[in-house]
Amino acid sequence: MPTPDRPLRSLGFLTIGLFDEHDPAGGHEATLRLIELGEQLGYDTAWLRHRHLQYGISSPLTVLAAASQRTRRIALGTAVTPLGWENPLRYAEDLATVDVLSGGRLNPGVSVGVPIHFEDVKGALYPDTADREDFGYGRVERLLGLLRGQRASGFRGTEGIEAYSERVQPHVPGLAARVWYGGGSLRSVRWAGEHGLNLLTSSVVRAEGDGGFEAHQLALIRAFRAAHPAGERARVSHGLVVVPTDGATPEQRAKYEAYAESRYARTLAPQGPGRLLFAPDLVGTSEELAERLYAHAGFREADEVAFALPFTFAPEDYVQILTDLATRLAPLLGWSPATG
């Protein structure tokens, strides 16, 4: 098996937290138990993804606030929050509050762009300002400034018995340095690098030249670090769908292989007007997966991962996958479980 240039430093997982429309509490509780399991297995990070107006977690920060009270060590992140759905001032307050509740464990991941199905939701989301909203990078810059303590109000002082601050409260020094950007194009990763953010790269990138997924992802990571003040030390977290089968039952293995096969055709060429390239899902024994990951050009550039759990599997499948990732695959990648 090939020897990595550097061992895997941080092991994480990502879930969207599906739930039954008629039993949302059960789905949310299952997600919280998964995060608890992740901490018990030594994972460094657990990440939640937004699913607005769907049957997945619509408010990751709320769920992470609950998770912060049921865990004590594992870092908690959003991967990613589409800021087109958020007011940066209010979101900064929520981020700071959850970070305080977690004891400084929050890793906010964000992205920009027009909200999905905007024509269908703009009347509810921005009934008076839809045609004037800025859905570009300026939204991230506003959020970062507020997290760093820039003025949010022209008034500071006491009015009656009420005390007012001119900046977001609670103010958490250092939180802005833990903001990640989900980028899939050269323009977006260069912008993130120039602004000193951390980079979340996933199983989807934009095709902007020749080559397949791995070549494009490698180019993104290198462009990000070339633009970042920290250079090669700039943090990159790699996200792929990786499903070890060591502890799986025959039925589970068949399910996992069928899932990957059903999604394979989309990996053969850029998809849609956005020319999106998708990475194949990786399914196999830990030894097989380690070999494939060490051969993956993009993977070799990062020492942090947030492996994405397939969206449609059952809770017992996630337990098996998380357990095999932490106890079998990750040690082959040089990772050691977190302690303390």
ZAMARGU-4260 file (C-alpha; in steps of 0.2 Angstrom, whole numbers, plus 5000, padded with zeros to 4 digits):
<rodrens>
0) 5000/5000/5000 | 5007/5017/4996 | 5014/5028/5010 | 5006/5045/5012 | 5016/5061/5012
5) 5008/5065/5028 | 4995/5056/5039 | 4977/5061/5040 | 4976/5074/5054 | 4957/5076/5056
10) 4943/5064/5053 | 4925/5070/5051 | 4909/5065/5044 | 4894/5075/5036 | 4876/5071/5036
15) 4860/5080/5031 | 4849/5072/5045 | 4834/5065/5035 | 4818/5063/5044 | 4800/5057/5041
20) 4788/5071/5038 | 4777/5063/5051 | 4790/5060/5064 | 4803/5074/5063 | 4808/5072/5081
25) 4814/5054/5078 | 4825/5060/5063 | 4833/5074/5073 | 4836/5063/5088 | 4845/5050/5077
30) 4856/5064/5070 | 4861/5069/5088 | 4864/5051/5093 | 4875/5050/5077 | 4886/5065/5083
35) 4887/5057/5100 | 4893/5041/5092 | 4906/5051/5082 | 4913/5058/5098 | 4914/5041/5106
40) 4923/5034/5091 | 4936/5049/5092 | 4930/5059/5077 | 4937/5076/5076 | 4922/5084/5068
45) 4904/5082/5064 | 4896/5092/5050 | 4878/5096/5046 | 4871/5101/5029 | 4856/5113/5026
50) 4840/5106/5017 | 4828/5121/5016 | 4810/5116/5012 | 4815/5097/5012 | 4814/5083/5024
55) 4832/5086/5030 | 4839/5098/5043 | 4833/5115/5039 | 4842/5123/5054 | 4859/5115/5057
60) 4864/5128/5070 | 4849/5124/5081 | 4853/5105/5080 | 4872/5109/5084 | 4867/5119/5099
65) 4858/5104/5105 | 4873/5093/5101 | 4884/5105/5110 | 4876/5100/5126 | 4877/5081/5123
70) 4896/5081/5118 | 4911/5089/5125 | 4925/5088/5113 | 4920/5085/5095 | 4920/5100/5084
75) 4903/5105/5076 | 4902/5112/5059 | 4890/5117/5045 | 4894/5111/5027 | 4888/5123/5021
80) 4876/5137/5025 | 4869/5145/5009 | 4870/5163/5015 | 4857/5168/5002 | 4844/5162/5015
85) 4852/5172/5029 | 4853/5189/5036 | 4872/5191/5040 | 4869/5201/5056 | 4856/5189/5063
90) 4867/5174/5058 | 4882/5181/5066 | 4872/5182/5082 | 4867/5164/5080 | 4884/5158/5076
95) 4892/5167/5091 | 4879/5160/5103 | 4881/5142/5097 | 4900/5144/5098 | 4899/5150/5116
100) 4887/5136/5121 | 4899/5123/5113 | 4914/5130/5122 | 4922/5136/5106 | 4919/5121/5095
105) 4909/5128/5081 | 4916/5128/5063 | 4904/5138/5052 | 4904/5133/5033 | 4896/5145/5021
110) 4893/5148/5002 | 4885/5161/4992 | 4874/5162/4977 | 4855/5164/4972 | 4845/5153/4983
115) 4839/5137/4975 | 4821/5138/4967 | 4822/5157/4970 | 4808/5161/4959 | 4797/5150/4970
120) 4803/5156/4987 | 4807/5174/4985 | 4790/5180/4989 | 4791/5171/5006 | 4810/5174/5009
125) 4812/5192/5002 | 4795/5199/4999 | 4800/5217/4998 | 4819/5216/4993 | 4821/5201/4981
130) 4827/5211/4966 | 4839/5221/4977 | 4848/5207/4987 | 4866/5204/4985 | 4869/5186/4984
135) 4888/5188/4980 | 4904/5187/4991 | 4899/5203/4999 | 4887/5193/5010 | 4902/5183/5017
140) 4912/5199/5020 | 4898/5207/5030 | 4897/5191/5040 | 4916/5190/5043 | 4916/5209/5048
145) 4902/5207/5061 | 4910/5191/5068 | 4927/5201/5070 | 4918/5215/5080 | 4915/5228/5067
150) 4901/5240/5071 | 4883/5234/5068 | 4875/5249/5076 | 4878/5268/5078 | 4872/5267/5096
155) 4881/5261/5111 | 4876/5265/5129 | 4862/5264/5141 | 4844/5269/5138 | 4834/5267/5154
160) 4839/5251/5162 | 4844/5243/5145 | 4863/5242/5140 | 4867/5242/5121 | 4882/5236/5111
165) 4888/5243/5095 | 4894/5226/5089 | 4887/5208/5089 | 4885/5200/5106 | 4891/5188/5112
170) 4908/5193/5104 | 4919/5178/5101 | 4937/5182/5097 | 4943/5169/5085 | 4927/5163/5078
175) 4930/5172/5061 | 4946/5162/5059 | 4936/5146/5060 | 4924/5150/5045 | 4925/5139/5030
180) 4920/5142/5012 | 4912/5129/5001 | 4920/5132/4984 | 4919/5122/4968 | 4926/5134/4955
185) 4943/5143/4953 | 4935/5160/4955 | 4927/5155/4972 | 4943/5146/4979 | 4954/5160/4975
190) 4942/5173/4983 | 4942/5162/4998 | 4960/5161/4999 | 4963/5179/4997 | 4951/5182/5011
195) 4960/5170/5023 | 4946/5157/5024 | 4947/5139/5026 | 4941/5128/5011 | 4928/5114/5011
200) 4930/5104/4995 | 4917/5091/4991 | 4912/5078/4978 | 4906/5091/4966 | 4917/5103/4956
205) 4914/5114/4941 | 4923/5108/4925 | 4934/5123/4919 | 4946/5114/4907 | 4952/5097/4902
210) 4953/5082/4914 | 4942/5073/4926 | 4936/5076/4943 | 4953/5073/4952 | 4962/5084/4941
215) 4950/5098/4944 | 4949/5096/4962 | 4968/5096/4963 | 4968/5112/4953 | 4956/5120/4965
220) 4966/5116/4981 | 4982/5122/4974 | 4974/5138/4967 | 4966/5141/4985 | 4983/5139/4994
225) 4992/5150/4981 | 4980/5164/4985 | 4980/5161/5004 | 4991/5171/5016 | 4996/5154/5024
230) 5001/5146/5008 | 5003/5127/5010 | 4998/5128/5028 | 4980/5134/5023 | 4967/5122/5029
235) 4958/5111/5017 | 4945/5098/5021 | 4941/5085/5008 | 4924/5078/5006 | 4920/5062/4997
240) 4907/5048/4999 | 4917/5034/5006 | 4908/5018/5012 | 4919/5004/5020 | 4911/4987/5020
245) 4922/4978/5033 | 4908/4976/5046 | 4893/4977/5034 | 4881/4962/5032 | 4879/4955/5015
250) 4863/4964/5013 | 4871/4981/5018 | 4885/4978/5005 | 4873/4975/4991 | 4864/4991/4996
255) 4880/5001/4996 | 4886/4994/4979 | 4869/4997/4971 | 4869/5015/4978 | 4886/5019/4971
260) 4881/5010/4954 | 4865/5020/4952 | 4875/5037/4954 | 4890/5032/4943 | 4884/5037/4926
265) 4884/5056/4932 | 4903/5055/4935 | 4907/5051/4917 | 4905/5069/4910 | 4901/5086/4916
270) 4882/5088/4920 | 4870/5102/4916 | 4873/5120/4911 | 4885/5123/4926 | 4896/5109/4919
275) 4897/5100/4936 | 4909/5086/4939 | 4904/5073/4952 | 4916/5061/4960 | 4912/5042/4960
280) 4906/5035/4977 | 4919/5024/4985 | 4913/5007/4992 | 4924/4993/4997 | 4935/4986/5011
285) 4946/4998/5021 | 4961/4991/5013 | 4954/4994/4995 | 4948/5011/5000 | 4965/5017/5007
290) 4973/5012/4991 | 4960/5022/4981 | 4962/5037/4992 | 4981/5037/4992 | 4980/5037/4973
295) 4967/5051/4972 | 4976/5067/4967 | 4964/5079/4977 | 4965/5068/4992 | 4983/5068/4993
300) 4983/5087/4995 | 4973/5088/5011 | 4976/5081/5029 | 4958/5084/5035 | 4942/5075/5029
305) 4923/5076/5031 | 4917/5060/5023 | 4899/5062/5017 | 4886/5049/5023 | 4875/5043/5009
310) 4858/5052/5011 | 4846/5038/5010 | 4853/5025/5022 | 4846/5019/5038 | 4853/5023/5056
315) 4860/5006/5058 | 4870/5008/5041 | 4877/5025/5047 | 4883/5016/5064 | 4892/5003/5054
320) 4900/5015/5042 | 4905/5027/5055 | 4913/5013/5065 | 4922/5006/5051 | 4929/5023/5045
325) 4935/5026/5063 | 4942/5009/5068 | 4948/5002/5051 | 4950/5014/5037 | 4956/5030/5045
330) 4970/5021/5055 | 4976/5015/5038 | 4977/5033/5033 | 4988/5037/5048 | 4974/5044/5059
335) 4973/5042/5077 | 4957/5045/5087 | 4955/5060/5097 | 4956/5058/5116 | 4953/5069/5131
</rodrens>
